[in-house]
Amino acid sequence: MNRYLKVCFVLFFVVSTVVGVALWQGMHTFLFAWVLNFMLMMGVSYVIQTFRPRLTSSYYNAKKWENDGKIYKWYGVDVFRKILVGIGWEKLNKASNPIKKNLDALQQLDYKTRQSELGHLIIFFIVLIFNIVVALKYEVKQSLWLFFLNILLNVYPIIVQRYNRPRLRKILKRI
């Protein structure tokens, strides 16, 4: 089956599910916010895995103020990472993507951090649009689920990638 056709099928499934939940529960509910985020994660992840963009933009390079990670620690990246370990996400992630200590594996890990960051960035902006629509259509209070889940499920994963990548690149430079 053509990869473009597969992507269209997956995106149709994502959109259908999101529209179905919006009609069933409303766009201002926790269930809608949860389903929207996870369906977008599935769809965006599938598109990125299918097309494998190069991701060589200088955006992915750490800025001077990011290298030591202090700004991210101030925003609670360590707490978020502990939560990921506590809920079993790290164990699940390492089981499906074991880290090997060779150059190719570490370069692949670096690329995967960029893929993850791109995916969460795309999802962040899509959810932000829904957040604004719900705030305008209903009221700001009704859009809080979208806002909080967007921070938790997209902003913090981006922060984790931006926090980890400079450390990973230091290891790659040593090798």
C-alpha positions as protocol buffer text, in pm:
chain_id: "A"
residue {
  index: 1
  type: MET
  ca { x: 0 y: 0 z: 0 }
}
residue {
  index: 2
  type: ASN
  ca { x: 132 y: 344 z: -90 }
}
residue {
  index: 3
  type: ARG
  ca { x: 273 y: 531 z: 211 }
}
residue {
  index: 4
  type: TYR
  ca { x: 72 y: 844 z: 121 }
}
residue {
  index: 5
  type: LEU
  ca { x: -247 y: 637 z: 125 }
}
residue {
  index: 6
  type: LYS
  ca { x: -152 y: 491 z: 464 }
}
residue {
  index: 7
  type: VAL
  ca { x: -85 y: 839 z: 604 }
}
residue {
  index: 8
  type: CYS
  ca { x: -422 y: 959 z: 470 }
}
residue {
  index: 9
  type: PHE
  ca { x: -595 y: 662 z: 633 }
}
residue {
  index: 10
  type: VAL
  ca { x: -426 y: 726 z: 971 }
}
residue {
  index: 11
  type: LEU
  ca { x: -504 y: 1098 z: 959 }
}
residue {
  index: 12
  type: PHE
  ca { x: -866 y: 1023 z: 862 }
}
residue {
  index: 13
  type: PHE
  ca { x: -888 y: 793 z: 1166 }
}
residue {
  index: 14
  type: VAL
  ca { x: -739 y: 1062 z: 1391 }
}
residue {
  index: 15
  type: VAL
  ca { x: -973 y: 1334 z: 1264 }
}
residue {
  index: 16
  type: SER
  ca { x: -1278 y: 1105 z: 1278 }
}
residue {
  index: 17
  type: THR
  ca { x: -1205 y: 1007 z: 1636 }
}
residue {
  index: 18
  type: VAL
  ca { x: -1147 y: 1366 z: 1747 }
}
residue {
  index: 19
  type: VAL
  ca { x: -1464 y: 1488 z: 1574 }
}
residue {
  index: 20
  type: GLY
  ca { x: -1661 y: 1196 z: 1718 }
}
residue {
  index: 21
  type: VAL
  ca { x: -1551 y: 1273 z: 2073 }
}
residue {
  index: 22
  type: ALA
  ca { x: -1613 y: 1646 z: 2020 }
}
residue {
  index: 23
  type: LEU
  ca { x: -1970 y: 1577 z: 1906 }
}
residue {
  index: 24
  type: TRP
  ca { x: -2028 y: 1321 z: 2181 }
}
residue {
  index: 25
  type: GLN
  ca { x: -1871 y: 1501 z: 2482 }
}
residue {
  index: 26
  type: GLY
  ca { x: -1805 y: 1857 z: 2366 }
}
residue {
  index: 27
  type: MET
  ca { x: -1476 y: 2034 z: 2301 }
}
residue {
  index: 28
  type: HIS
  ca { x: -1456 y: 2171 z: 2656 }
}
residue {
  index: 29
  type: THR
  ca { x: -1432 y: 1837 z: 2839 }
}
residue {
  index: 30
  type: PHE
  ca { x: -1135 y: 1654 z: 2985 }
}
residue {
  index: 31
  type: LEU
  ca { x: -1210 y: 1351 z: 2766 }
}
residue {
  index: 32
  type: PHE
  ca { x: -1191 y: 1561 z: 2450 }
}
residue {
  index: 33
  type: ALA
  ca { x: -861 y: 1720 z: 2558 }
}
residue {
  index: 34
  type: TRP
  ca { x: -715 y: 1379 z: 2643 }
}
residue {
  index: 35
  type: VAL
  ca { x: -832 y: 1212 z: 2321 }
}
residue {
  index: 36
  type: LEU
  ca { x: -720 y: 1509 z: 2109 }
}
residue {
  index: 37
  type: ASN
  ca { x: -367 y: 1496 z: 2252 }
}
residue {
  index: 38
  type: PHE
  ca { x: -325 y: 1122 z: 2221 }
}
residue {
  index: 39
  type: MET
  ca { x: -481 y: 1094 z: 1877 }
}
residue {
  index: 40
  type: LEU
  ca { x: -255 y: 1376 z: 1758 }
}
residue {
  index: 41
  type: MET
  ca { x: 43 y: 1196 z: 1912 }
}
residue {
  index: 42
  type: MET
  ca { x: -46 y: 885 z: 1717 }
}
residue {
  index: 43
  type: GLY
  ca { x: -107 y: 1069 z: 1390 }
}
residue {
  index: 44
  type: VAL
  ca { x: 191 y: 1304 z: 1404 }
}
residue {
  index: 45
  type: SER
  ca { x: 422 y: 1025 z: 1517 }
}
residue {
  index: 46
  type: TYR
  ca { x: 307 y: 809 z: 1225 }
}
residue {
  index: 47
  type: VAL
  ca { x: 363 y: 1090 z: 974 }
}
residue {
  index: 48
  type: ILE
  ca { x: 710 y: 1168 z: 1112 }
}
residue {
  index: 49
  type: GLN
  ca { x: 809 y: 800 z: 1117 }
}
residue {
  index: 50
  type: THR
  ca { x: 679 y: 752 z: 763 }
}
residue {
  index: 51
  type: PHE
  ca { x: 849 y: 1049 z: 601 }
}
residue {
  index: 52
  type: ARG
  ca { x: 1157 y: 1071 z: 828 }
}
residue {
  index: 53
  type: PRO
  ca { x: 1243 y: 1439 z: 781 }
}
residue {
  index: 54
  type: ARG
  ca { x: 1613 y: 1524 z: 807 }
}
residue {
  index: 55
  type: LEU
  ca { x: 1569 y: 1765 z: 1101 }
}
residue {
  index: 56
  type: THR
  ca { x: 1899 y: 1945 z: 1052 }
}
residue {
  index: 57
  type: SER
  ca { x: 1775 y: 2293 z: 1138 }
}
residue {
  index: 58
  type: SER
  ca { x: 1983 y: 2502 z: 1376 }
}
residue {
  index: 59
  type: TYR
  ca { x: 1669 y: 2516 z: 1592 }
}
residue {
  index: 60
  type: TYR
  ca { x: 1769 y: 2175 z: 1731 }
}
residue {
  index: 61
  type: ASN
  ca { x: 2110 y: 2300 z: 1844 }
}
residue {
  index: 62
  type: ALA
  ca { x: 2125 y: 2401 z: 2207 }
}
residue {
  index: 63
  type: LYS
  ca { x: 2157 y: 2771 z: 2272 }
}
residue {
  index: 64
  type: LYS
  ca { x: 2418 y: 2898 z: 2520 }
}
residue {
  index: 65
  type: TRP
  ca { x: 2155 y: 2953 z: 2787 }
}
residue {
  index: 66
  type: GLU
  ca { x: 2035 y: 2590 z: 2746 }
}
residue {
  index: 67
  type: ASN
  ca { x: 2367 y: 2409 z: 2772 }
}
residue {
  index: 68
  type: ASP
  ca { x: 2381 y: 2383 z: 3150 }
}
residue {
  index: 69
  type: GLY
  ca { x: 2008 y: 2308 z: 3180 }
}
residue {
  index: 70
  type: LYS
  ca { x: 1950 y: 2549 z: 3468 }
}
residue {
  index: 71
  type: ILE
  ca { x: 1648 y: 2712 z: 3302 }
}
residue {
  index: 72
  type: TYR
  ca { x: 1485 y: 2372 z: 3250 }
}
residue {
  index: 73
  type: LYS
  ca { x: 1560 y: 2264 z: 3606 }
}
residue {
  index: 74
  type: TRP
  ca { x: 1395 y: 2584 z: 3723 }
}
residue {
  index: 75
  type: TYR
  ca { x: 1083 y: 2486 z: 3524 }
}
residue {
  index: 76
  type: GLY
  ca { x: 1079 y: 2143 z: 3689 }
}
residue {
  index: 77
  type: VAL
  ca { x: 1226 y: 1912 z: 3427 }
}
residue {
  index: 78
  type: ASP
  ca { x: 1370 y: 1687 z: 3699 }
}
residue {
  index: 79
  type: VAL
  ca { x: 1028 y: 1647 z: 3861 }
}
residue {
  index: 80
  type: PHE
  ca { x: 871 y: 1567 z: 3524 }
}
residue {
  index: 81
  type: ARG
  ca { x: 1142 y: 1311 z: 3451 }
}
residue {
  index: 82
  type: LYS
  ca { x: 1076 y: 1148 z: 3791 }
}
residue {
  index: 83
  type: ILE
  ca { x: 707 y: 1134 z: 3707 }
}
residue {
  index: 84
  type: LEU
  ca { x: 792 y: 958 z: 3379 }
}
residue {
  index: 85
  type: VAL
  ca { x: 997 y: 703 z: 3570 }
}
residue {
  index: 86
  type: GLY
  ca { x: 721 y: 665 z: 3832 }
}
residue {
  index: 87
  type: ILE
  ca { x: 448 y: 590 z: 3578 }
}
residue {
  index: 88
  type: GLY
  ca { x: 673 y: 346 z: 3392 }
}
residue {
  index: 89
  type: TRP
  ca { x: 720 y: 550 z: 3074 }
}
residue {
  index: 90
  type: GLU
  ca { x: 1101 y: 533 z: 3088 }
}
residue {
  index: 91
  type: LYS
  ca { x: 1098 y: 156 z: 3136 }
}
residue {
  index: 92
  type: LEU
  ca { x: 855 y: 113 z: 2847 }
}
residue {
  index: 93
  type: ASN
  ca { x: 1057 y: 349 z: 2626 }
}
residue {
  index: 94
  type: LYS
  ca { x: 1388 y: 177 z: 2703 }
}
residue {
  index: 95
  type: ALA
  ca { x: 1235 y: -165 z: 2639 }
}
residue {
  index: 96
  type: SER
  ca { x: 1122 y: -61 z: 2290 }
}
residue {
  index: 97
  type: ASN
  ca { x: 1434 y: 151 z: 2218 }
}
residue {
  index: 98
  type: PRO
  ca { x: 1729 y: 8 z: 2413 }
}
residue {
  index: 99
  type: ILE
  ca { x: 2028 y: 241 z: 2431 }
}
residue {
  index: 100
  type: LYS
  ca { x: 2348 y: 88 z: 2300 }
}
residue {
  index: 101
  type: LYS
  ca { x: 2685 y: 245 z: 2361 }
}
residue {
  index: 102
  type: ASN
  ca { x: 2805 y: 280 z: 2004 }
}
residue {
  index: 103
  type: LEU
  ca { x: 2823 y: 578 z: 1772 }
}
residue {
  index: 104
  type: ASP
  ca { x: 2542 y: 475 z: 1537 }
}
residue {
  index: 105
  type: ALA
  ca { x: 2300 y: 403 z: 1821 }
}
residue {
  index: 106
  type: LEU
  ca { x: 2376 y: 735 z: 1992 }
}
residue {
  index: 107
  type: GLN
  ca { x: 2335 y: 925 z: 1665 }
}
residue {
  index: 108
  type: GLN
  ca { x: 2001 y: 750 z: 1615 }
}
residue {
  index: 109
  type: LEU
  ca { x: 1901 y: 849 z: 1969 }
}
residue {
  index: 110
  type: ASP
  ca { x: 1993 y: 1211 z: 1891 }
}
residue {
  index: 111
  type: TYR
  ca { x: 1773 y: 1196 z: 1581 }
}
residue {
  index: 112
  type: LYS
  ca { x: 1487 y: 1046 z: 1783 }
}
residue {
  index: 113
  type: THR
  ca { x: 1506 y: 1335 z: 2033 }
}
residue {
  index: 114
  type: ARG
  ca { x: 1462 y: 1574 z: 1740 }
}
residue {
  index: 115
  type: GLN
  ca { x: 1172 y: 1367 z: 1603 }
}
residue {
  index: 116
  type: SER
  ca { x: 1004 y: 1366 z: 1942 }
}
residue {
  index: 117
  type: GLU
  ca { x: 1053 y: 1738 z: 1984 }
}
residue {
  index: 118
  type: LEU
  ca { x: 912 y: 1812 z: 1637 }
}
residue {
  index: 119
  type: GLY
  ca { x: 609 y: 1594 z: 1705 }
}
residue {
  index: 120
  type: HIS
  ca { x: 531 y: 1756 z: 2037 }
}
residue {
  index: 121
  type: LEU
  ca { x: 585 y: 2102 z: 1887 }
}
residue {
  index: 122
  type: ILE
  ca { x: 335 y: 2033 z: 1607 }
}
residue {
  index: 123
  type: ILE
  ca { x: 84 y: 1892 z: 1854 }
}
residue {
  index: 124
  type: PHE
  ca { x: 137 y: 2187 z: 2088 }
}
residue {
  index: 125
  type: PHE
  ca { x: 33 y: 2435 z: 1819 }
}
residue {
  index: 126
  type: ILE
  ca { x: -266 y: 2227 z: 1704 }
}
residue {
  index: 127
  type: VAL
  ca { x: -392 y: 2194 z: 2062 }
}
residue {
  index: 128
  type: LEU
  ca { x: -325 y: 2565 z: 2118 }
}
residue {
  index: 129
  type: ILE
  ca { x: -557 y: 2645 z: 1826 }
}
residue {
  index: 130
  type: PHE
  ca { x: -827 y: 2424 z: 1981 }
}
residue {
  index: 131
  type: ASN
  ca { x: -759 y: 2591 z: 2315 }
}
residue {
  index: 132
  type: ILE
  ca { x: -820 y: 2936 z: 2166 }
}
residue {
  index: 133
  type: VAL
  ca { x: -1134 y: 2821 z: 1983 }
}
residue {
  index: 134
  type: VAL
  ca { x: -1280 y: 2668 z: 2300 }
}
residue {
  index: 135
  type: ALA
  ca { x: -1190 y: 2979 z: 2505 }
}
residue {
  index: 136
  type: LEU
  ca { x: -1364 y: 3202 z: 2249 }
}
residue {
  index: 137
  type: LYS
  ca { x: -1666 y: 2975 z: 2193 }
}
residue {
  index: 138
  type: TYR
  ca { x: -1732 y: 2891 z: 2556 }
}
residue {
  index: 139
  type: GLU
  ca { x: -1510 y: 3075 z: 2804 }
}
residue {
  index: 140
  type: VAL
  ca { x: -1152 y: 3057 z: 2925 }
}
residue {
  index: 141
  type: LYS
  ca { x: -1249 y: 2841 z: 3220 }
}
residue {
  index: 142
  type: GLN
  ca { x: -1387 y: 2577 z: 2981 }
}
residue {
  index: 143
  type: SER
  ca { x: -1055 y: 2559 z: 2794 }
}
residue {
  index: 144
  type: LEU
  ca { x: -840 y: 2482 z: 3099 }
}
residue {
  index: 145
  type: TRP
  ca { x: -826 y: 2107 z: 3033 }
}
residue {
  index: 146
  type: LEU
  ca { x: -680 y: 2175 z: 2690 }
}
residue {
  index: 147
  type: PHE
  ca { x: -433 y: 2422 z: 2839 }
}
residue {
  index: 148
  type: PHE
  ca { x: -310 y: 2202 z: 3124 }
}
residue {
  index: 149
  type: LEU
  ca { x: -286 y: 1886 z: 2916 }
}
residue {
  index: 150
  type: ASN
  ca { x: -102 y: 2079 z: 2645 }
}
residue {
  index: 151
  type: ILE
  ca { x: 156 y: 2190 z: 2901 }
}
residue {
  index: 152
  type: LEU
  ca { x: 186 y: 1845 z: 3057 }
}
residue {
  index: 153
  type: LEU
  ca { x: 180 y: 1635 z: 2740 }
}
residue {
  index: 154
  type: ASN
  ca { x: 363 y: 1863 z: 2497 }
}
residue {
  index: 155
  type: VAL
  ca { x: 560 y: 2144 z: 2660 }
}
residue {
  index: 156
  type: TYR
  ca { x: 731 y: 1928 z: 2922 }
}
residue {
  index: 157
  type: PRO
  ca { x: 830 y: 1656 z: 2672 }
}
residue {
  index: 158
  type: ILE
  ca { x: 984 y: 1930 z: 2455 }
}
residue {
  index: 159
  type: ILE
  ca { x: 1172 y: 2059 z: 2759 }
}
residue {
  index: 160
  type: VAL
  ca { x: 1300 y: 1707 z: 2836 }
}
residue {
  index: 161
  type: GLN
  ca { x: 1433 y: 1670 z: 2481 }
}
residue {
  index: 162
  type: ARG
  ca { x: 1599 y: 2012 z: 2490 }
}
residue {
  index: 163
  type: TYR
  ca { x: 1745 y: 1930 z: 2832 }
}
residue {
  index: 164
  type: ASN
  ca { x: 1883 y: 1589 z: 2727 }
}
residue {
  index: 165
  type: ARG
  ca { x: 2016 y: 1672 z: 2379 }
}
residue {
  index: 166
  type: PRO
  ca { x: 2320 y: 1885 z: 2486 }
}
residue {
  index: 167
  type: ARG
  ca { x: 2433 y: 1605 z: 2718 }
}
residue {
  index: 168
  type: LEU
  ca { x: 2389 y: 1347 z: 2443 }
}
residue {
  index: 169
  type: ARG
  ca { x: 2583 y: 1564 z: 2197 }
}
residue {
  index: 170
  type: LYS
  ca { x: 2870 y: 1599 z: 2447 }
}
residue {
  index: 171
  type: ILE
  ca { x: 2895 y: 1219 z: 2454 }
}
residue {
  index: 172
  type: LEU
  ca { x: 2882 y: 1206 z: 2074 }
}
residue {
  index: 173
  type: LYS
  ca { x: 3167 y: 1461 z: 2050 }
}
residue {
  index: 174
  type: ARG
  ca { x: 3381 y: 1249 z: 2283 }
}
residue {
  index: 175
  type: ILE
  ca { x: 3330 y: 944 z: 2064 }
}
